[in-house]
Structure formats: C-alpha cells, structure tokens
Amino acid sequence: MLRTCRVLYSQGGPSAGSWQPLNFDGGAFHLKGTGELTRALLVLRLCAWPPLVTHGLALQAWSRRLLGSRISGVLLRASLYGQFVAGETAEEVRSCVQQLKTLGLGPLLAVPTEEEPDSAAKTSEAWYEGNLSAMLRCVDLSRGLLDTPGPSGNNLMQLKMTALASTRLCKELTSWVRRPGASLELSPERLAEAMDSGQNLQVSCLNAEQNRHLQAALSRLHQVAQHAQAQHVRLLVDAEYTSLNPALSLLVATLALRWNRPGDGGPWVWNTYQAYLKNTYERLQRDVEAARRAGLTFGVKLVRGAYLDKERAVARLQGTEDPTQPDYEATSRSYSRCLELMLTQVSHHGPMCHLMVASHNEESVHQATKRMWELGIPLNGPVCFGQLLGMCDHISLALGQAGYAVYKSIPYGSLEEVIPYLIRRAQENRSVLQGARRERELLSQELRRRLLGGGLKVHH
Ligand SMILES: Cc1cc2nc3c(=O)[nH]c(=O)nc-3n(C[C@H](O)[C@H](O)[C@H](O)COP(=O)(O)OP(=O)(O)OC[C@H]3O[C@@H](n4cnc5c(N)ncnc54)[C@H](O)[C@@H]3O)c2cc1C
C-alpha cells in the first residue's frame, strides 16, 4: 500500500538563495508500504546474485518443470515481475500508474518485444505488424493514463525500432550509411518522401525483399508517429547496438522531418544517446546543430548505455576498435559533458529542445538539478528525469516530491512475454543491479527502523 502524504522540498531557483542538493538518503521511502519495501529488498538482493542473472532463463524453465507453471507463476508475480512490471492488463497498468501519480511520478510505458533472429515466426512481416498493433495500443494506453496532461504537458512512451523493422535490415542499412557517399541515396528526406507517399522505395544496397520490408517498416513508423502526435504522446526511441544505431538514427531523423516541425508542440520523436560510446558527444553536438539549422525541435533521452559487455565482445571477435569508453569514469565524464551540452541548449532555445536525464546515478542527477537551477530552467519544463520501475525509488521519489518531472520506465505484458525480456535486461544491466548496494542499504535501514518501532519519519 502506498501512503499518499506528500512532502515538498523547496529547491528554489537563482532568485531563492543558494542551490540545495536533494537528499537521496531514503527519507522518501516513508511514502511506501512495508510490504513493498520488503519485496524491493529481497528482489534487489536476488538480482545481485550473479548465477540468477546468468542462468535466469534456465532457472525459470527448471522451476516451471519442478513446481508447475501455476506455482512458479505465483512466485514470479510476487517477486521479479511484481517489482519491475506494471501488470498484464490495461486495468493493472492504470492502477500501477495511479499509485505512481500519488507519489509525483509519471509513466513512460514500454512494450517489451524481443526479436529472435533465428525464429521464422519472430522475424515475419506478421510479427512486426503485431508489434505495430501493440505500439498503437500503447499510445492509447499512455494517452488514457493521465486525466490531465503529464508534467511537461504531454505523455511519453518508449519505442523500440527493431520491433517494427528487422535487425537484419537495420544492420544492412548501418553498413551502407557508414560508407562515404551513401548519404544521398539513404537521406532522411528521401525516406520521408517514401514514407509519405507509400510508393515503392528502391535502395540499391538492398534486395527486393529488403526493399519491401523497408517500405513496410516506414509505413509502420508513420502510423505510430501519426497516432502518437494525435494523442499527444511523445515517442522516445531506444538506442540499441552500434551495429544498428546508425540505421535507427536515420529512421529517427526521417520521422523528425515530419513530426518535429516547429509550432506543432514537438518534439514528438526523440532519439537516445549512449554516453558510453566514444563518439557520442561529437554526434550529439552535430545533431543538435543540424536540428537547429533545419528549424526542427529536438528531443534527447540521455543514458550511459546498456550493452557494454556485448559491444566489447563483438569488437574483440571482429578485431575492430572497441567503440565504448575505456572505463566507468570515462563514461561518466562523457555523460556529464553531454548533459552540460543539452542543458545549455535548453537554456538558450527553451522548448525547442527537450531532455530526459535517464539515469540512476546520484552524481548525474545532482549535476542536472544544480545546472537547471543555475541556468534558470524551470523544474517542470523541457527537462525531465527517467528511472526504471522498481529501481532507485529513493532518487525518483526525492525528485518527484521536489517538483521535478520524473518518469518511471514501465514494461507491461504477460508473464511469458515479459520474463525473458526482464532477464535479458538484467543481464545487460548486471553492473547496475550488482551496484544497487546503496539502495539495498537504504531499504534495510528503513525496514529496521520500522520493525524497531521508529514510527513515521517526517522530512522537512
Ligand atoms: C528511462 C531509461 C531508459 C533507458 N533507455 C536505454 C536505451 O534506450 N538504450 C540503452 O542502451 N540503455 C538505456 N537505458 C539503460 C542505461 O543505458 C543504463 O544501462 C542504466 O541506466 C545504468 O546507468 P546509470 O547512469 O543509471 O547508472 P550507473 O550505475 O552510474 O552506470 C552504469 C553504467 O555505466 C557504464 N559502465 C559501467 N562500467 C563501465 C566500464 N567498465 N567502462 C565503461 N562504461 C561502464 C555502463 O553504461 C553501465 O550501464 C535506459 C535507462 C533508463 C533509466
């Protein structure tokens, strides 16, 4: 059960004295029920146990065989699924979002889809069409979730491009985009024209089947973006592997030409920038400048990056240069520079530029809130924060209670759909889960306090 008492921390602004860092000391946990805190502690402890993450899928199959699918399902719902997933039905998602709203947090819905390149069913045109329907339903659900428009005036949802266009096509496009002189044939302008007209696009590097798939993917993207704008839902496109990202960025740039025009209340289509890649700062600088020159609005979800181990393994295997930063500190410096760049852009160009600081890192969040204060960026304006549902509530709650726009990334769907997705995410975010030590300590501290009868702690 969630308690709804709301404590307002006053952050002020340049005119209201000096900047005060937010307290991420777990004080905001008093808003949560003991059951929820206990589950969070148990699940985070389990996730810090490497064999569970490494062999998650095998363990799940084994528990289904041993306990039967009903009992194993009940256990998962009470643990992993209950902690990180909103539910299966629209009703369950609404109820989860309602609880978040009472805590000052907004929803960033995510449809968990996983292409399986070796499965004929999960790479067929029918599968991508099914994903299109799921995305359109997600737009409707996102729109219906808040009776009044969200903290920055609209709702947000995540969009995974490879749910609508195959990874095989994206790899092909990526290798073509990287060639010098390919830009004319594969320009966002040319793709946008094909998207509008629905006419058969012929790209010379693709065979007939791939050309048909590209045309169908453009039509799907068109439908999602058009519906999202009509429903006032901003689409935050996920970044994936470096073998796909240039193609994903090309498709985002194509959508941006149509849905990030000034005066439309945009940006409606945002891209994600991964600070762990060596070239991200320069790419962000180039893209923000290009959007400004073209008179387009520009939206950025800034993350550190989730696919570190795989990126390095692929580079080792192919004997190519590792595209990622050499160590954690270098990634954090890169994140900090990108953050500074985007906040300065927001302060100069206002609502033409939007930013989501998608991080669980306290230093990054402190940097963002401090610079927002120094630059006079309003708490509830074009800058917002994002964390995953079930992770780092001590940060999300403190931000939300202080009046910042904070969104929890919320996957939803059936147990069968979501658990493989969650386990893969946990493998990708292994270091984050193992590093959630501070969150576990804060949870234990709050639970100990409650059990020893400390009563309700009130923060001023
Ligand atoms: C709302 C939201 C949306 C997201 N969307 C995406 C997305 O579209 N694409 C995507 O890739 N990720 C996405 N992520 C995940 C994100 O990239 C990070 O994996 C996750 O947030 C952890 O980073 P952090 O800043 O929160 O925490 P921290 O614990 O401070 O940072 C951990 C991160 O640091 C980096 N790192 C760790 N060790 C090293 C090392 N030895 N060398 C170099 N770098 C290192 C890695 O990127 C690692 O994930 C999203 C996260 C959120 C909250």
PDBQT file of the ligand as one rigid body, heavy atoms in Angstrom, charges set to zero:
ROOT
HETATM    1  C1  LIG A 501      14.372   5.539 -18.573  1.00  0.00    +0.000 C 
HETATM    2  C2  LIG A 501      15.546   4.764 -19.085  1.00  0.00    +0.000 A 
HETATM    3  C3  LIG A 501      15.647   4.476 -20.435  1.00  0.00    +0.000 A 
HETATM    4  C4  LIG A 501      16.758   3.764 -20.934  1.00  0.00    +0.000 A 
HETATM    5  N1  LIG A 501      16.874   3.555 -22.273  1.00  0.00    +0.000 NA
HETATM    6  C5  LIG A 501      18.005   2.979 -22.766  1.00  0.00    +0.000 A 
HETATM    7  C6  LIG A 501      18.221   2.860 -24.166  1.00  0.00    +0.000 A 
HETATM    8  O1  LIG A 501      17.392   3.253 -24.982  1.00  0.00    +0.000 OA
HETATM    9  N2  LIG A 501      19.391   2.293 -24.593  1.00  0.00    +0.000 N 
HETATM   10  C7  LIG A 501      20.367   1.862 -23.717  1.00  0.00    +0.000 A 
HETATM   11  O2  LIG A 501      21.422   1.398 -24.147  1.00  0.00    +0.000 OA
HETATM   12  N3  LIG A 501      20.161   1.954 -22.388  1.00  0.00    +0.000 NA
HETATM   13  C8  LIG A 501      19.026   2.501 -21.896  1.00  0.00    +0.000 A 
HETATM   14  N4  LIG A 501      18.858   2.607 -20.535  1.00  0.00    +0.000 N 
HETATM   15  C9  LIG A 501      19.820   1.944 -19.606  1.00  0.00    +0.000 C 
HETATM   16  C10 LIG A 501      21.038   2.843 -19.359  1.00  0.00    +0.000 C 
HETATM   17  O3  LIG A 501      21.801   2.944 -20.535  1.00  0.00    +0.000 OA
HETATM   18  C11 LIG A 501      21.976   2.314 -18.272  1.00  0.00    +0.000 C 
HETATM   19  O4  LIG A 501      22.331   0.992 -18.547  1.00  0.00    +0.000 OA
HETATM   20  C12 LIG A 501      21.408   2.318 -16.887  1.00  0.00    +0.000 C 
HETATM   21  O5  LIG A 501      20.569   3.403 -16.666  1.00  0.00    +0.000 OA
HETATM   22  C13 LIG A 501      22.592   2.381 -15.896  1.00  0.00    +0.000 C 
HETATM   23  O6  LIG A 501      23.267   3.611 -15.955  1.00  0.00    +0.000 OA
HETATM   24  P1  LIG A 501      23.094   4.686 -14.782  1.00  0.00    +0.000 P 
HETATM   25  O7  LIG A 501      23.532   6.008 -15.258  1.00  0.00    +0.000 OA
HETATM   26  O8  LIG A 501      21.673   4.602 -14.363  1.00  0.00    +0.000 OA
HETATM   27  O9  LIG A 501      23.913   4.078 -13.566  1.00  0.00    +0.000 OA
HETATM   28  P2  LIG A 501      25.471   3.891 -13.228  1.00  0.00    +0.000 P 
HETATM   29  O10 LIG A 501      25.481   2.733 -12.284  1.00  0.00    +0.000 OA
HETATM   30  O11 LIG A 501      26.096   5.145 -12.775  1.00  0.00    +0.000 OA
HETATM   31  O12 LIG A 501      26.174   3.458 -14.567  1.00  0.00    +0.000 OA
HETATM   32  C14 LIG A 501      26.292   2.147 -15.032  1.00  0.00    +0.000 C 
HETATM   33  C15 LIG A 501      26.664   2.288 -16.485  1.00  0.00    +0.000 C 
HETATM   34  O13 LIG A 501      27.996   2.810 -16.609  1.00  0.00    +0.000 OA
HETATM   35  C16 LIG A 501      28.609   2.263 -17.753  1.00  0.00    +0.000 C 
HETATM   36  N5  LIG A 501      29.777   1.480 -17.336  1.00  0.00    +0.000 N 
HETATM   37  C17 LIG A 501      29.845   0.588 -16.294  1.00  0.00    +0.000 A 
HETATM   38  N6  LIG A 501      31.072   0.016 -16.233  1.00  0.00    +0.000 NA
HETATM   39  C18 LIG A 501      31.789   0.551 -17.252  1.00  0.00    +0.000 A 
HETATM   40  C19 LIG A 501      33.121   0.340 -17.722  1.00  0.00    +0.000 A 
HETATM   41  N7  LIG A 501      33.952  -0.523 -17.121  1.00  0.00    +0.000 N 
HETATM   42  N8  LIG A 501      33.537   1.023 -18.805  1.00  0.00    +0.000 NA
HETATM   43  C20 LIG A 501      32.716   1.916 -19.434  1.00  0.00    +0.000 A 
HETATM   44  N9  LIG A 501      31.446   2.161 -19.027  1.00  0.00    +0.000 NA
HETATM   45  C21 LIG A 501      30.978   1.490 -17.949  1.00  0.00    +0.000 A 
HETATM   46  C22 LIG A 501      27.577   1.368 -18.427  1.00  0.00    +0.000 C 
HETATM   47  O14 LIG A 501      26.906   2.153 -19.389  1.00  0.00    +0.000 OA
HETATM   48  C23 LIG A 501      26.655   0.995 -17.274  1.00  0.00    +0.000 C 
HETATM   49  O15 LIG A 501      25.362   0.656 -17.709  1.00  0.00    +0.000 OA
HETATM   50  C24 LIG A 501      17.766   3.315 -20.032  1.00  0.00    +0.000 A 
HETATM   51  C25 LIG A 501      17.653   3.616 -18.675  1.00  0.00    +0.000 A 
HETATM   52  C26 LIG A 501      16.581   4.322 -18.191  1.00  0.00    +0.000 A 
HETATM   53  C27 LIG A 501      16.507   4.632 -16.730  1.00  0.00    +0.000 C 
ENDROOT
TORSDOF 0
